[in-house]
Amino acid sequence: MDYIAHLSKDRKLATILRAQDPIEIRPRKNLCLRLCASIMSQQLSTKVAQVLFHRFLALYEGKEPTSQQIVDTPFETLRGIGLSNAKAQYVLNVAQFFIDQKLDDKKIRKMADEEVIDLLTQIKGVGRWTVEMLLMFTLGREDVFAVDDYGIQVAMKKLYKLDDSNKKEFKQQMLSLSTKWAPYRTYACRHLWDWKDGE
């Protein structure tokens, strides 16, 4: 894998890479649904998030719904599967935005990372972090760094012995360390998450 040789120039990161299997990054379909799933999973453990998402798909007989099908789903039905008021509304906001803007996977795939972030953070309930996750896990973009991700912060604090008492300085240090990883920052993040979870 090309990325391993490049990221291994960072000696601390190299120790993690040696202990893990290489990662493949592949694009996935149905961006509207994946963005909804990302909203549902916010502040939840992976396990709980999966349960919620399965309940959500069950509303559509286990098939992946279109934006229109999501918009046509009553608010109370979304609340009924365990979504909070806010999350139920945000999911509907996402689907409505995709319809209003006539967005499809093809249109979004042609856009640069920052363009995708600027476009989708216009939706109430969608922040930069949520779109970064979409870029990494659904669009398959290889060079995304999620500086606000708690897991990445924990991993980098531990690996690089960073002090996070001043949040602003801490994030600056994270960003300057991550510049060396370009153009493979997504891979670095994925390995840092795996390392943190496996510790």
ZINOR-V762838 format. One line per field, one symbol per residue. ss: DSSP state (@ for helix, = for strand, . for the rest). phi: phi as a letter, one per 20 degrees, with the letter a starting at -180 (. if undefined). Layout:
# ZINOR-V762838
ss = ???
phi = ???
This chain:
# ZINOR-V762838
ss = .@@@@@@...@@@@@@@@@...........@@@@@@@@@@@....@@@@@@@@@@@@@........@@@@@...@@@@@@....@@@@@@@@@@@@@@@@....@@@@@...@@@@@@@@.......@@@@@@@@@@............@@@@@@@@@@.......@@@@@@@@@@@@@.....@@@@@@@@@@@@@@.
phi = .gfffffffegffgffgfecffdddcfcemffffffffffeglcfgfffffgfffffffdlmeffegfffffefgfffffeoefgfffffffgffffffgelecgfffgfefgffffffeffffoddgggffffffedemfecdcefeffffffffgffdleddfdgffgfffgffffffegecfffgfffffffffef
